[in-house]
Amino acid sequence: MKGKIVVCRCEDVTQKDVEESIAHGYADIEEVKRYTGFGTGPCQGKECLSVVAALLAERGDAVALAPFTSRPPLAPTPLKHYAALAALDPASEEEP
């Protein structure tokens, strides 16, 4: 059952996926993120980063454990907040 251990629930990334990315030569946490997609879901890595870091730590490479690049929004943001921004855009106002 080792291959069925889910390390990223948001993106359905398994331990086997992470191990395959390492076997393909992706050596650090950023490369593994880009290959597997872990850490790109709603939690932005809050749930899975430590698990993937532990899998990389088993290899003994401290450089591989540098934090990955997160992309905004860093916290889940309701769409209503983005919709409200349109009202603040002066370019969206019609001229009389």
N, CA, C and O atoms as a GROMACS GRO file, in nm:
protein
  384
    1MET      N    1   0.081  -0.121   0.000
    1MET     CA    2   0.000   0.000   0.000
    1MET      C    3   0.085   0.126   0.000
    1MET      O    4   0.030   0.236   0.006
    2LYS      N    5   0.216   0.115  -0.006
    2LYS     CA    6   0.302   0.232   0.003
    2LYS      C    7   0.268   0.335  -0.105
    2LYS      O    8   0.271   0.455  -0.077
    3GLY      N    9   0.237   0.292  -0.226
    3GLY     CA   10   0.208   0.384  -0.335
    3GLY      C   11   0.076   0.456  -0.320
    3GLY      O   12   0.051   0.553  -0.391
    4LYS      N   13  -0.008   0.412  -0.229
    4LYS     CA   14  -0.138   0.474  -0.210
    4LYS      C   15  -0.140   0.572  -0.093
    4LYS      O   16  -0.248   0.617  -0.054
    5ILE      N   17  -0.027   0.605  -0.039
    5ILE     CA   18  -0.021   0.703   0.069
    5ILE      C   19  -0.031   0.842   0.006
    5ILE      O   20   0.058   0.884  -0.067
    6VAL      N   21  -0.140   0.912   0.036
    6VAL     CA   22  -0.162   1.045  -0.021
    6VAL      C   23  -0.088   1.148   0.064
    6VAL      O   24  -0.111   1.158   0.184
    7VAL      N   25   0.001   1.224   0.000
    7VAL     CA   26   0.076   1.326   0.073
    7VAL      C   27   0.018   1.465   0.052
    7VAL      O   28   0.039   1.554   0.134
    8CYS      N   29  -0.056   1.483  -0.057
    8CYS     CA   30  -0.123   1.611  -0.084
    8CYS      C   31  -0.267   1.582  -0.122
    8CYS      O   32  -0.296   1.539  -0.234
    9ARG      N   33  -0.356   1.605  -0.027
    9ARG     CA   34  -0.498   1.576  -0.051
    9ARG      C   35  -0.560   1.673  -0.152
    9ARG      O   36  -0.649   1.634  -0.227
   10CYS      N   37  -0.514   1.795  -0.154
   10CYS     CA   38  -0.572   1.894  -0.245
   10CYS      C   39  -0.550   1.856  -0.391
   10CYS      O   40  -0.640   1.870  -0.474
   11GLU      N   41  -0.431   1.809  -0.422
   11GLU     CA   42  -0.395   1.778  -0.561
   11GLU      C   43  -0.381   1.629  -0.585
   11GLU      O   44  -0.337   1.588  -0.693
   12ASP      N   45  -0.418   1.545  -0.487
   12ASP     CA   46  -0.416   1.399  -0.500
   12ASP      C   47  -0.278   1.347  -0.540
   12ASP      O   48  -0.266   1.264  -0.630
   13VAL      N   49  -0.175   1.396  -0.473
   13VAL     CA   50  -0.038   1.353  -0.499
   13VAL      C   51  -0.003   1.246  -0.397
   13VAL      O   52  -0.022   1.264  -0.276
   14THR      N   53   0.048   1.132  -0.446
   14THR     CA   54   0.081   1.021  -0.357
   14THR      C   55   0.231   1.019  -0.327
   14THR      O   56   0.310   1.088  -0.392
   15GLN      N   57   0.267   0.938  -0.228
   15GLN     CA   58   0.408   0.920  -0.196
   15GLN      C   59   0.481   0.862  -0.317
   15GLN      O   60   0.595   0.899  -0.344
   16LYS      N   61   0.415   0.774  -0.389
   16LYS     CA   62   0.476   0.715  -0.509
   16LYS      C   63   0.505   0.823  -0.613
   16LYS      O   64   0.609   0.819  -0.678
   17ASP      N   65   0.415   0.920  -0.629
   17ASP     CA   66   0.438   1.031  -0.723
   17ASP      C   67   0.564   1.109  -0.686
   17ASP      O   68   0.645   1.144  -0.772
   18VAL      N   69   0.580   1.136  -0.557
   18VAL     CA   70   0.697   1.211  -0.509
   18VAL      C   71   0.823   1.129  -0.533
   18VAL      O   72   0.924   1.182  -0.580
   19GLU      N   73   0.819   1.000  -0.500
   19GLU     CA   74   0.936   0.914  -0.519
   19GLU      C   75   0.972   0.903  -0.667
   19GLU      O   76   1.090   0.899  -0.701
   20GLU      N   77   0.872   0.897  -0.755
   20GLU     CA   78   0.899   0.892  -0.900
   20GLU      C   79   0.963   1.022  -0.948
   20GLU      O   80   1.052   1.019  -1.033
   21SER      N   81   0.919   1.135  -0.894
   21SER     CA   82   0.979   1.262  -0.935
   21SER      C   83   1.126   1.268  -0.894
   21SER      O   84   1.210   1.319  -0.968
   22ILE      N   85   1.157   1.216  -0.776
   22ILE     CA   86   1.296   1.211  -0.730
   22ILE      C   87   1.377   1.118  -0.821
   22ILE      O   88   1.490   1.148  -0.856
   23ALA      N   89   1.317   1.004  -0.857
   23ALA     CA   90   1.385   0.908  -0.946
   23ALA      C   91   1.411   0.967  -1.084
   23ALA      O   92   1.507   0.929  -1.151
   24HIS      N   93   1.325   1.059  -1.128
   24HIS     CA   94   1.343   1.125  -1.258
   24HIS      C   95   1.444   1.239  -1.252
   24HIS      O   96   1.471   1.304  -1.353
   25GLY      N   97   1.500   1.265  -1.134
   25GLY     CA   98   1.605   1.365  -1.122
   25GLY      C   99   1.562   1.498  -1.064
   25GLY      O  100   1.643   1.591  -1.056
   26TYR      N  101   1.437   1.510  -1.022
   26TYR     CA  102   1.393   1.634  -0.959
   26TYR      C  103   1.439   1.630  -0.814
   26TYR      O  104   1.388   1.552  -0.734
   27ALA      N  105   1.537   1.715  -0.782
   27ALA     CA  106   1.612   1.697  -0.658
   27ALA      C  107   1.571   1.786  -0.543
   27ALA      O  108   1.601   1.754  -0.428
   28ASP      N  109   1.503   1.898  -0.568
   28ASP     CA  110   1.467   1.983  -0.455
   28ASP      C  111   1.316   2.001  -0.449
   28ASP      O  112   1.242   1.957  -0.538
   29ILE      N  113   1.272   2.065  -0.344
   29ILE     CA  114   1.129   2.074  -0.316
   29ILE      C  115   1.054   2.154  -0.423
   29ILE      O  116   0.940   2.122  -0.454
   30GLU      N  117   1.117   2.257  -0.478
   30GLU     CA  118   1.054   2.336  -0.585
   30GLU      C  119   1.034   2.251  -0.710
   30GLU      O  120   0.928   2.257  -0.772
   31GLU      N  121   1.135   2.174  -0.748
   31GLU     CA  122   1.123   2.089  -0.866
   31GLU      C  123   1.017   1.980  -0.847
   31GLU      O  124   0.940   1.951  -0.938
   32VAL      N  125   1.014   1.922  -0.729
   32VAL     CA  126   0.913   1.819  -0.700
   32VAL      C  127   0.774   1.881  -0.704
   32VAL      O  128   0.679   1.819  -0.753
   33LYS      N  129   0.761   2.003  -0.653
   33LYS     CA  130   0.631   2.072  -0.658
   33LYS      C  131   0.587   2.093  -0.802
   33LYS      O  132   0.471   2.068  -0.836
   34ARG      N  133   0.678   2.138  -0.885
   34ARG     CA  134   0.643   2.164  -1.025
   34ARG      C  135   0.611   2.035  -1.101
   34ARG      O  136   0.527   2.036  -1.191
   35TYR      N  137   0.677   1.926  -1.066
   35TYR     CA  138   0.654   1.798  -1.134
   35TYR      C  139   0.524   1.734  -1.090
   35TYR      O  140   0.448   1.681  -1.172
   36THR      N  141   0.496   1.737  -0.959
   36THR     CA  142   0.379   1.666  -0.906
   36THR      C  143   0.257   1.755  -0.887
   36THR      O  144   0.144   1.707  -0.894
   37GLY      N  145   0.279   1.883  -0.862
   37GLY     CA  146   0.167   1.974  -0.835
   37GLY      C  147   0.132   1.985  -0.688
   37GLY      O  148   0.037   2.056  -0.652
   38PHE      N  149   0.206   1.915  -0.600
   38PHE     CA  150   0.176   1.927  -0.457
   38PHE      C  151   0.194   2.073  -0.416
   38PHE      O  152   0.277   2.144  -0.472
   39GLY      N  153   0.117   2.116  -0.318
   39GLY     CA  154   0.132   2.252  -0.266
   39GLY      C  155   0.067   2.360  -0.350
   39GLY      O  156   0.082   2.478  -0.319
   40THR      N  157  -0.003   2.323  -0.456
   40THR     CA  158  -0.065   2.423  -0.543
   40THR      C  159  -0.216   2.428  -0.526
   40THR      O  160  -0.285   2.503  -0.596
   41GLY      N  161  -0.269   2.350  -0.434
   41GLY     CA  162  -0.413   2.348  -0.410
   41GLY      C  163  -0.455   2.455  -0.311
   41GLY      O  164  -0.378   2.546  -0.280
   42PRO      N  165  -0.576   2.445  -0.262
   42PRO     CA  166  -0.630   2.546  -0.170
   42PRO      C  167  -0.547   2.568  -0.043
   42PRO      O  168  -0.545   2.679   0.010
   43CYS      N  169  -0.478   2.465   0.005
   43CYS     CA  170  -0.401   2.483   0.130
   43CYS      C  171  -0.265   2.548   0.105
   43CYS      O  172  -0.198   2.588   0.200
   44GLN      N  173  -0.222   2.558  -0.024
   44GLN     CA  174  -0.094   2.618  -0.060
   44GLN      C  175   0.023   2.556   0.015
   44GLN      O  176   0.118   2.626   0.051
   45GLY      N  177   0.017   2.425   0.039
   45GLY     CA  178   0.128   2.354   0.101
   45GLY      C  179   0.124   2.346   0.252
   45GLY      O  180   0.211   2.284   0.312
   46LYS      N  181   0.024   2.406   0.314
   46LYS     CA  182   0.018   2.403   0.461
   46LYS      C  183   0.002   2.261   0.514
   46LYS      O  184   0.049   2.230   0.623
   47GLU      N  185  -0.064   2.175   0.437
   47GLU     CA  186  -0.088   2.037   0.480
   47GLU      C  187   0.021   1.941   0.433
   47GLU      O  188   0.050   1.844   0.502
   48CYS      N  189   0.081   1.966   0.318
   48CYS     CA  190   0.168   1.865   0.256
   48CYS      C  191   0.317   1.899   0.254
   48CYS      O  192   0.399   1.810   0.234
   49LEU      N  193   0.352   2.023   0.275
   49LEU     CA  194   0.492   2.063   0.265
   49LEU      C  195   0.582   1.982   0.358
   49LEU      O  196   0.689   1.937   0.318
   50SER      N  197   0.540   1.964   0.482
   50SER     CA  198   0.625   1.893   0.578
   50SER      C  199   0.642   1.746   0.540
   50SER      O  200   0.748   1.688   0.564
   51VAL      N  201   0.538   1.686   0.482
   51VAL     CA  202   0.547   1.545   0.442
   51VAL      C  203   0.646   1.529   0.327
   51VAL      O  204   0.731   1.440   0.329
   52VAL      N  205   0.635   1.615   0.226
   52VAL     CA  206   0.726   1.607   0.112
   52VAL      C  207   0.868   1.641   0.156
   52VAL      O  208   0.964   1.580   0.109
   53ALA      N  209   0.883   1.738   0.245
   53ALA     CA  210   1.016   1.772   0.297
   53ALA      C  211   1.077   1.653   0.370
   53ALA      O  212   1.197   1.629   0.358
   54ALA      N  213   0.996   1.579   0.444
   54ALA     CA  214   1.046   1.460   0.514
   54ALA      C  215   1.092   1.353   0.414
   54ALA      O  216   1.194   1.287   0.436
   55LEU      N  217   1.017   1.336   0.305
   55LEU     CA  218   1.058   1.239   0.203
   55LEU      C  219   1.191   1.280   0.139
   55LEU      O  220   1.275   1.195   0.112
   56LEU      N  221   1.209   1.410   0.116
   56LEU     CA  222   1.336   1.457   0.060
   56LEU      C  223   1.449   1.448   0.164
   56LEU      O  224   1.564   1.422   0.128
   57ALA      N  225   1.416   1.469   0.291
   57ALA     CA  226   1.517   1.463   0.397
   57ALA      C  227   1.575   1.323   0.410
   57ALA      O  228   1.690   1.306   0.450
   58GLU      N  229   1.495   1.222   0.377
   58GLU     CA  230   1.545   1.084   0.383
   58GLU      C  231   1.664   1.066   0.289
   58GLU      O  232   1.746   0.976   0.310
   59ARG      N  233   1.674   1.150   0.186
   59ARG     CA  234   1.786   1.144   0.093
   59ARG      C  235   1.910   1.211   0.152
   59ARG      O  236   2.020   1.187   0.104
   60GLY      N  237   1.892   1.293   0.256
   60GLY     CA  238   2.005   1.356   0.323
   60GLY      C  239   2.057   1.483   0.257
   60GLY      O  240   2.170   1.524   0.284
   61ASP      N  241   1.978   1.545   0.170
   61ASP     CA  242   2.021   1.666   0.099
   61ASP      C  243   1.951   1.788   0.160
   61ASP      O  244   1.833   1.811   0.133
   62ALA      N  245   2.024   1.865   0.241
   62ALA     CA  246   1.965   1.980   0.308
   62ALA      C  247   1.925   2.090   0.210
   62ALA      O  248   1.830   2.163   0.237
   63VAL      N  249   1.994   2.103   0.098
   63VAL     CA  250   1.961   2.206  -0.001
   63VAL      C  251   1.823   2.182  -0.058
   63VAL      O  252   1.751   2.276  -0.093
   64ALA      N  253   1.784   2.057  -0.069
   64ALA     CA  254   1.654   2.021  -0.126
   64ALA      C  255   1.539   2.066  -0.038
   64ALA      O  256   1.424   2.065  -0.083
   65LEU      N  257   1.566   2.106   0.084
   65LEU     CA  258   1.460   2.139   0.179
   65LEU      C  259   1.427   2.287   0.186
   65LEU      O  260   1.346   2.328   0.269
   66ALA      N  261   1.488   2.368   0.101
   66ALA     CA  262   1.453   2.511   0.099
   66ALA      C  263   1.305   2.524   0.064
   66ALA      O  264   1.254   2.447  -0.018
   67PRO      N  265   1.235   2.621   0.123
   67PRO     CA  266   1.091   2.635   0.096
   67PRO      C  267   1.064   2.661  -0.052
   67PRO      O  268   1.143   2.726  -0.121
   68PHE      N  269   0.952   2.609  -0.099
   68PHE     CA  270   0.916   2.632  -0.238
   68PHE      C  271   0.854   2.769  -0.255
   68PHE      O  272   0.815   2.833  -0.158
   69THR      N  273   0.844   2.813  -0.380
   69THR     CA  274   0.786   2.942  -0.412
   69THR      C  275   0.635   2.930  -0.406
   69THR      O  276   0.575   2.853  -0.482
   70SER      N  277   0.574   3.005  -0.317
   70SER     CA  278   0.427   3.003  -0.310
   70SER      C  279   0.374   3.118  -0.393
   70SER      O  280   0.441   3.219  -0.413
   71ARG      N  281   0.256   3.101  -0.441
   71ARG     CA  282   0.193   3.201  -0.526
   71ARG      C  283   0.070   3.257  -0.457
   71ARG      O  284  -0.002   3.184  -0.389
   72PRO      N  285   0.046   3.387  -0.472
   72PRO     CA  286  -0.073   3.445  -0.410
   72PRO      C  287  -0.199   3.387  -0.472
   72PRO      O  288  -0.194   3.347  -0.588
   73PRO      N  289  -0.308   3.379  -0.402
   73PRO     CA  290  -0.323   3.418  -0.263
   73PRO      C  291  -0.267   3.311  -0.170
   73PRO      O  292  -0.280   3.192  -0.196
   74LEU      N  293  -0.205   3.356  -0.063
   74LEU     CA  294  -0.146   3.263   0.033
   74LEU      C  295  -0.250   3.202   0.126
   74LEU      O  296  -0.224   3.103   0.193
   75ALA      N  297  -0.366   3.262   0.128
   75ALA     CA  298  -0.477   3.208   0.207
   75ALA      C  299  -0.598   3.198   0.115
   75ALA      O  300  -0.614   3.280   0.024
   76PRO      N  301  -0.683   3.099   0.136
   76PRO     CA  302  -0.804   3.090   0.053
   76PRO      C  303  -0.882   3.221   0.059
   76PRO      O  304  -0.908   3.274   0.168
   77THR      N  305  -0.920   3.273  -0.056
   77THR     CA  306  -0.989   3.401  -0.065
   77THR      C  307  -1.122   3.382  -0.136
   77THR      O  308  -1.125   3.334  -0.250
   78PRO      N  309  -1.232   3.419  -0.072
   78PRO     CA  310  -1.363   3.406  -0.137
   78PRO      C  311  -1.369   3.491  -0.264
   78PRO      O  312  -1.316   3.602  -0.268
   79LEU      N  313  -1.434   3.440  -0.367
   79LEU     CA  314  -1.443   3.511  -0.495
   79LEU      C  315  -1.516   3.644  -0.482
   79LEU      O  316  -1.493   3.735  -0.562
   80LYS      N  317  -1.604   3.658  -0.382
   80LYS     CA  318  -1.677   3.784  -0.367
   80LYS      C  319  -1.582   3.901  -0.344
   80LYS      O  320  -1.614   4.014  -0.380
   81HIS      N  321  -1.465   3.874  -0.284
   81HIS     CA  322  -1.367   3.982  -0.262
   81HIS      C  323  -1.309   4.031  -0.395
   81HIS      O  324  -1.286   4.150  -0.412
   82TYR      N  325  -1.286   3.939  -0.488
   82TYR     CA  326  -1.235   3.978  -0.619
   82TYR      C  327  -1.343   4.050  -0.699
   82TYR      O  328  -1.313   4.145  -0.771
   83ALA      N  329  -1.466   4.005  -0.688
   83ALA     CA  330  -1.576   4.069  -0.760
   83ALA      C  331  -1.594   4.213  -0.712
   83ALA      O  332  -1.627   4.302  -0.792
   84ALA      N  333  -1.573   4.237  -0.584
   84ALA     CA  334  -1.588   4.372  -0.529
   84ALA      C  335  -1.479   4.466  -0.582
   84ALA      O  336  -1.499   4.587  -0.582
   85LEU      N  337  -1.366   4.413  -0.626
   85LEU     CA  338  -1.258   4.498  -0.676
   85LEU      C  339  -1.296   4.569  -0.805
   85LEU      O  340  -1.245   4.678  -0.833
   86ALA      N  341  -1.384   4.511  -0.884
   86ALA     CA  342  -1.425   4.574  -1.010
   86ALA      C  343  -1.490   4.710  -0.984
   86ALA      O  344  -1.476   4.802  -1.066
   87ALA      N  345  -1.559   4.724  -0.874
   87ALA     CA  346  -1.624   4.851  -0.840
   87ALA      C  347  -1.520   4.959  -0.807
   87ALA      O  348  -1.550   5.078  -0.816
   88LEU      N  349  -1.400   4.920  -0.769
   88LEU     CA  350  -1.296   5.016  -0.733
   88LEU      C  351  -1.211   5.059  -0.852
   88LEU      O  352  -1.133   5.153  -0.840
   89ASP      N  353  -1.226   4.993  -0.966
   89ASP     CA  354  -1.144   5.020  -1.084
   89ASP      C  355  -1.198   5.142  -1.158
   89ASP      O  356  -1.308   5.137  -1.212
   90PRO      N  357  -1.121   5.253  -1.162
   90PRO     CA  358  -1.169   5.374  -1.231
   90PRO      C  359  -1.188   5.351  -1.381
   90PRO      O  360  -1.268   5.420  -1.443
   91ALA      N  361  -1.117   5.258  -1.440
   91ALA     CA  362  -1.130   5.232  -1.583
   91ALA      C  363  -1.262   5.165  -1.616
   91ALA      O  364  -1.306   5.168  -1.731
   92SER      N  365  -1.327   5.106  -1.516
   92SER     CA  366  -1.453   5.037  -1.543
   92SER      C  367  -1.573   5.133  -1.538
   92SER      O  368  -1.684   5.094  -1.572
   93GLU      N  369  -1.549   5.257  -1.497
   93GLU     CA  370  -1.658   5.355  -1.491
   93GLU      C  371  -1.686   5.410  -1.630
   93GLU      O  372  -1.594   5.441  -1.706
   94GLU      N  373  -1.813   5.422  -1.662
   94GLU     CA  374  -1.851   5.478  -1.792
   94GLU      C  375  -1.853   5.630  -1.781
   94GLU      O  376  -1.896   5.686  -1.680
   95GLU      N  377  -1.807   5.696  -1.887
   95GLU     CA  378  -1.811   5.842  -1.889
   95GLU      C  379  -1.945   5.887  -1.945
   95GLU      O  380  -1.998   5.824  -2.036
   96PRO      N  381  -2.000   5.998  -1.892
   96PRO     CA  382  -2.131   6.046  -1.940
   96PRO      C  383  -2.126   6.102  -2.079
   96PRO      O  384  -2.228   6.146  -2.132
   0.00000   0.00000   0.00000
